[in-house]
């Protein structure tokens, strides 16, 4: 809680990606009492777990002094936000016919990115010896494993709570195919990124919020406008008090 307060105080140094990530976390927290009031306790538990899961990158970075790519926390939170707040909360799964499939590809790509970063870090620090293509292969396999685990969880929820998250065998198989597609996309982009990336290209989203659209300077100007009248009032009050004191001494 103290870290969150410090972050709000030092908002100028907060990146755009981090600001958006915390905003989405806040929206999920706000939705929790609404769902409890509606009596949707299963979704309320899912919201709590989602918020906790979205905090893991920040906790890992803080507790273990690990420097994660600044995009990772945002992408993971965004994936969870699309699933819980947009998909379940605002019912996008039923409203938009391709939403589930698109989200499976995106979610798989995000967790594939997590796998790629983890295994490439081990390779880069020489803790393991792997070629770059094998790092990509591991990314695809890890993504498929998480996709299979997700389908098992959906099967369990459907049987325990009489839900219909899995409509049919075709639905499950297409979800797994989309997981495979997401893994391939991430592995390919990751390998190309490692081979050809320019470090300067990462600076755009990492810009502090205080620099975006000149927001910091605009707030400083507004603050000065409010400070000037108050200074004048204090000066007039001080002058008036001085005059009164002088008249009392003269009398």
Secondary structure as UniProt FT lines:
FT   HELIX           2..9
FT   HELIX           11..13
FT   HELIX           16..38
FT   HELIX           41..63
FT   HELIX           70..81
FT   HELIX           82..89
FT   HELIX           92..95
FT   TURN            97..98
FT   HELIX           99..124
FT   TURN            125..126
FT   HELIX           132..161
FT   HELIX           169..196
FT   HELIX           199..203
FT   TURN            204..206
FT   HELIX           209..214
FT   HELIX           215..250
//
